[in-house]
């Protein structure tokens, strides 16, 4: 559908050539929009409408957005938002509309796609110092901040909802219970959790199933918080929280759990990760790995170029595909993926709850010293991820792993 142009008043000065080119590029990119209407208000008062159906409005305050997108590729839209160059009446809805049209747009604009993919993602090895620095960048922002956004379990991963009335904490405990049942957990089990966060799963597995749990994290803030909670609950004899990289850990366990840690390690470490789980597991052991995934058909394109979330939220991260993990596990370990339980449909609601908490308690966030740019950065991050799971641009699965000789 061709765009409709409504000019509210003439401009006082000529539009710079680069801006005219950028707006023309916007017209070309969005004129085939389907599944909704995007109403774009430009700084000069011009309004453009693309597509048909339910409308989402985008108000551009500064033409710098076009220069950012032209020169910064996948980073540009987010950088422009955090710089307050545009706003929308529905950030999640805008991302949903764009994501639903992204694949068709990539096929139409093959030249542009090749240009964007020519900017390679640095495929550096996520060494010990780099890994600790990357984790600290996000997870050591402050326990007080995460307490405002998360629930009382302090769980920063996808929950499982059965109804709209479920609390966020209930959804997280349901997720933990499913992992414990997948692991066939009992009081005789010694469990290693790779990437234990603030200790929510360790506390659940210990109190509900009687297991002894060793949790690994390389975030000092998380380790401190988890130890304090365990001490207060009288669980020091059943839970050990170690501030240690899993690659340096030595131990033998009946079960291994790892909940949305795998995304942080980078593609080159996938084989190391599965080899480590194989090494930790005793005969007849089982592992459960919960991880976000990109669909296999998008993996090769996604992995080539860094995106905004990697640059500004989770440095060093790379979301895997199921095919990439299957290949890495098969090449580096004796482990087989025996089940892949899809729970990604729950992540959109989990993220919606986190974003609601963030906004509802924004004055408390500000009181911690976070500025307006941080607010817009996290609003963009949470809204984009919610939309990505709503449109199934991202998945979330719980993988069960066993050795073939043990099944």
C-alpha positions in Angstrom: 0.0 0.0 0.0 1.3 3.5 -0.9 1.8 5.9 1.9 -0.6 8.9 2.4 1.2 12.2 3.0 -0.4 15.1 5.0 1.5 18.3 5.3 0.4 20.5 8.2 2.5 23.5 7.4 5.4 24.4 5.0 9.0 24.2 6.2 10.9 27.4 6.8 14.1 26.0 5.5 15.2 23.4 2.9 15.7 19.8 4.1 19.3 18.7 4.0 20.0 16.2 1.2 21.0 13.4 3.6 17.7 13.8 5.5 15.7 13.7 2.2 17.5 10.5 1.2 16.8 9.0 4.6 13.1 9.8 4.5 12.9 8.3 1.0 14.6 5.2 2.4 12.0 5.1 5.1 9.2 5.2 2.5 10.8 2.4 0.5 11.3 0.2 3.6 7.8 0.6 5.0 5.5 1.0 2.0 4.8 -2.8 2.0 4.0 -3.0 5.7 1.4 -5.6 6.6 -0.6 -6.5 9.6 -1.1 -3.0 11.0 -0.6 0.7 10.3 2.4 2.7 11.3 1.7 6.4 11.6 5.0 8.4 11.5 5.1 12.1 12.4 8.3 13.7 11.2 9.9 16.8 12.7 8.7 19.1 9.9 5.0 18.3 10.6 4.7 15.8 7.8 2.7 12.7 8.7 3.1 9.4 6.8 0.9 6.3 7.1 2.2 2.9 6.1 0.2 -0.4 5.9 -3.4 -1.0 7.1 -5.2 -2.2 10.2 -4.6 -1.3 13.9 -2.4 1.8 14.1 0.7 2.5 16.1 2.0 6.0 16.2 5.7 7.0 16.1 6.7 10.6 16.6 10.2 11.6 15.4 11.6 14.6 17.1 15.0 14.7 15.4 16.1 13.7 12.0 19.2 12.3 13.6 17.4 9.0 13.7 17.8 8.5 10.0 21.6 9.2 10.1 21.9 6.7 13.0 20.1 4.0 11.2 22.0 4.6 8.0 25.4 4.6 9.7 24.9 2.4 12.8 22.9 -0.5 11.2 21.1 -2.6 13.8 22.3 -0.4 16.6 20.8 2.8 15.2 17.1 2.5 16.2 17.9 1.8 19.9 20.6 4.4 20.1 18.1 6.9 18.6 15.5 6.0 21.2 17.8 6.4 24.2 18.9 9.7 22.7 15.2 10.8 22.9 15.0 11.3 19.1 11.6 9.5 18.8 8.7 8.2 20.9 5.7 6.0 20.3 2.3 5.5 21.9 2.9 1.7 22.1 6.6 0.6 22.2 5.8 -3.1 22.3 3.2 -2.8 19.6 5.7 -1.0 17.3 8.3 -3.7 17.8 5.7 -6.4 17.1 4.6 -4.7 13.9 8.3 -4.4 12.7 9.2 -7.9 13.7 6.3 -9.4 11.9 7.5 -7.7 8.7 11.2 -8.1 9.3 11.7 -11.3 7.2 9.8 -10.1 4.2 11.6 -6.8 4.4 15.0 -8.6 4.5 14.0 -10.5 1.3 12.9 -7.3 -0.5 16.0 -5.3 0.5 18.8 -7.8 -0.2 21.4 -5.2 -1.0 20.8 -3.4 2.3 20.9 -6.7 4.1 24.3 -7.6 2.6 25.6 -4.2 3.6 24.4 -4.7 7.2 25.8 -8.2 7.4 29.2 -6.9 6.1 29.8 -5.5 9.6 31.0 -8.7 11.3 30.4 -9.6 14.9 33.7 -9.8 16.7 34.0 -13.6 17.4 36.3 -13.2 20.3 36.8 -15.9 22.9 34.9 -15.0 26.1 37.9 -15.5 28.4 37.9 -15.5 32.2 38.5 -11.7 32.6 36.2 -10.7 29.7 33.4 -13.0 31.0 33.6 -11.5 34.5 33.7 -7.9 33.1 30.7 -8.6 30.8 28.6 -10.1 33.7 29.5 -7.3 36.0 28.3 -4.8 33.4 24.7 -6.0 33.7 24.3 -8.1 36.9 26.3 -5.9 39.2 24.2 -2.8 38.4 22.8 -3.2 41.9 20.7 -5.7 43.8 18.4 -2.9 44.8 17.5 -2.2 41.1 16.7 -5.9 40.4 14.7 -6.1 43.6 12.4 -3.4 42.3 11.9 -5.1 39.0 11.8 -8.8 39.9 9.6 -10.8 42.3 10.5 -12.0 45.8 12.3 -15.1 44.4 14.7 -12.8 42.6 14.4 -14.8 39.4 15.6 -13.3 36.1 14.4 -15.8 33.6 11.2 -17.0 32.0 8.5 -18.1 34.3 5.6 -20.5 33.5 2.1 -19.1 33.8 -1.1 -21.2 34.0 -3.5 -18.3 34.2 -3.6 -14.5 34.1 -4.1 -14.5 37.9 -0.8 -16.2 38.6 1.7 -14.0 40.4 5.2 -13.6 38.9 6.6 -15.5 41.9 4.2 -18.4 41.4 5.2 -18.6 37.7 8.9 -18.7 38.6 8.3 -21.4 41.2 6.4 -23.4 38.6 9.3 -23.1 36.3 11.7 -24.3 39.0 9.4 -27.3 39.8 9.4 -28.3 36.2 13.2 -28.3 36.1 13.4 -30.3 39.3 10.9 -32.9 37.9 12.8 -33.0 34.7 16.0 -33.8 36.7 14.1 -36.4 38.7 15.5 -34.6 41.8 15.5 -36.2 45.2 17.2 -35.7 48.7 20.2 -37.8 47.7 21.1 -35.6 44.8 24.1 -33.3 44.6 23.2 -30.6 42.1 25.5 -28.2 40.3 23.8 -25.0 39.0 25.9 -23.2 36.4 25.0 -19.5 36.6 23.0 -19.5 39.9 21.9 -15.8 39.8 20.6 -14.6 43.1 20.1 -18.2 44.3 16.3 -18.7 43.6 16.6 -22.2 42.1 19.1 -23.4 44.6 16.8 -22.4 47.5 13.8 -24.1 45.8 15.6 -27.3 45.0 17.0 -27.5 48.5 13.8 -26.6 50.5 11.3 -28.4 48.2 13.3 -31.5 47.2 16.0 -31.8 49.8 18.9 -31.6 47.3 22.3 -30.3 48.1 23.1 -27.6 45.6 26.4 -25.9 44.6 25.7 -22.7 42.7 28.3 -21.0 40.5 28.2 -17.3 39.6 30.9 -14.7 38.5 28.8 -11.8 39.7 30.0 -10.6 43.1 26.7 -8.8 43.8 24.7 -12.0 43.1 26.9 -14.2 45.2 26.7 -11.8 48.1 22.9 -11.6 47.9 22.5 -15.4 47.6 24.7 -16.2 50.5 22.9 -13.7 52.8 19.5 -15.1 51.9 20.8 -18.7 52.5 22.2 -17.8 55.8 19.0 -16.1 56.9 17.0 -19.2 55.9 19.4 -21.6 57.6 20.4 -23.2 54.4 24.2 -22.8 54.6 24.6 -26.6 55.2 22.7 -27.5 52.0 23.7 -24.8 49.6 27.1 -23.5 48.6 27.4 -20.4 46.5 30.8 -20.1 44.8 32.0 -17.0 42.9 33.7 -19.1 40.3 33.8 -19.6 36.5 32.3 -22.9 35.5 35.4 -23.6 33.3 37.6 -23.6 36.4 35.3 -25.6 38.6 36.1 -29.2 39.6 33.5 -31.5 41.0 31.2 -34.5 40.5 27.4 -34.3 40.6 24.4 -36.4 40.0 22.5 -33.5 38.4 23.3 -30.2 36.6 21.0 -27.3 36.1 21.7 -24.1 34.1 19.0 -21.5 33.6 19.5 -18.9 30.9 23.2 -18.6 31.4 24.2 -20.2 28.1 23.4 -17.0 26.1 26.2 -15.1 27.9 29.1 -17.2 26.9 29.5 -16.7 23.1 29.4 -19.1 20.2 33.1 -20.2 20.6 32.4 -21.5 24.1 29.4 -23.7 23.3 31.6 -26.8 23.0 33.4 -26.0 26.2 30.1 -25.6 28.0 28.8 -29.0 27.0 32.1 -30.7 27.6 32.1 -29.3 31.2 28.5 -30.6 31.9 29.7 -34.0 30.6 32.7 -33.8 32.9 30.6 -32.8 36.0 28.0 -35.5 35.6 28.4 -38.8 37.3 27.2 -42.0 35.5 23.4 -41.9 34.9 23.4 -38.2 35.6 20.9 -35.8 34.0 21.1 -32.1 33.1 18.5 -29.5 32.4 19.5 -26.4 30.4 17.0 -23.6 30.0 18.0 -21.2 27.2 16.7 -18.5 24.9 16.9 -19.5 21.2 16.8 -17.8 17.8 15.0 -19.9 15.2 17.4 -22.1 13.2 16.5 -20.4 9.9 17.7 -17.0 11.3 20.8 -18.3 13.0 23.4 -17.7 10.3 22.2 -14.2 9.6 21.8 -13.2 13.3 25.2 -14.5 14.4 27.1 -12.4 11.8 26.4 -8.9 13.1 26.2 -7.5 16.7 22.9 -6.0 17.8 21.8 -3.3 20.2 21.1 -5.6 23.1 24.6 -7.1 22.9 26.1 -3.6 22.8 24.1 -1.9 25.5 22.6 -4.6 27.7 24.5 -7.9 27.7 28.0 -7.4 26.3 29.5 -10.6 24.9 26.2 -12.4 24.6 25.0 -14.5 21.6 21.6 -16.2 21.7 22.1 -19.7 20.2 19.9 -21.8 17.9 18.8 -25.3 18.7 20.8 -26.6 15.8 23.9 -24.9 16.9 23.6 -26.3 20.4 22.9 -29.8 19.1 26.0 -29.7 16.9 28.2 -28.3 19.7 27.0 -30.9 22.2 27.5 -33.7 19.8 31.0 -32.6 18.8 32.3 -31.9 22.3 30.5 -34.3 24.7 28.7 -37.6 25.1 25.5 -35.8 25.9 22.4 -36.1 23.9 19.4 -33.7 23.9 16.5 -36.0 24.7 13.8 -33.4 25.1 13.3 -29.7 24.2 10.3 -28.3 26.1 9.1 -25.0 24.6 8.1 -22.4 27.2 8.8 -19.2 25.2 5.1 -18.3 25.0 5.4 -17.5 28.8 8.3 -15.1 28.3 6.3 -12.2 26.9 4.1 -12.1 30.0 7.2 -12.4 32.2 8.8 -9.5 30.5 5.5 -7.5 30.6 5.4 -8.0 34.4 9.1 -6.8 34.7 8.5 -3.8 32.6 5.3 -2.9 34.6 7.3 -3.2 37.8 10.0 -1.0 36.4 7.6 1.7 35.4 5.4 1.5 38.5 8.5 2.0 40.7 10.4 4.4 38.5 10.7 7.0 41.3 12.5 4.4 43.4 14.7 3.6 40.4 15.6 7.3 40.0 16.3 7.5 43.8 19.0 4.9 43.2 20.8 7.3 40.9 19.7 6.0 37.5 19.2 8.8 34.9 16.7 9.3 32.1 19.0 7.7 29.5 19.1 4.5 31.6 15.3 4.5 31.9 14.9 4.7 28.1 17.6 2.1 27.6 15.8 -0.4 29.8 12.4 0.5 28.5 13.6 -0.3 25.0 15.3 -3.5 26.1 12.3 -4.9 28.0 9.7 -3.8 25.3 11.7 -5.2 22.4 12.2 -8.6 24.2 8.5 -8.8 25.0 7.6 -8.2 21.4 10.2 -10.7 20.2 8.7 -13.5 22.2 5.1 -12.4 21.3 6.0 -12.8 17.6 8.2 -15.9 18.2 11.2 -14.1 16.8 12.8 -15.6 20.0 12.1 -18.9 21.7 12.8 -20.3 25.2 13.3 -24.0 25.8 14.2 -26.4 28.6 16.6 -29.0 27.3 17.0 -32.4 28.9 20.5 -33.9 28.4 21.7 -37.4 29.2 24.5 -39.6 27.9 23.4 -42.2 25.4 25.1 -44.9 27.5 23.0 -43.9 30.5 19.5 -44.0 28.9 
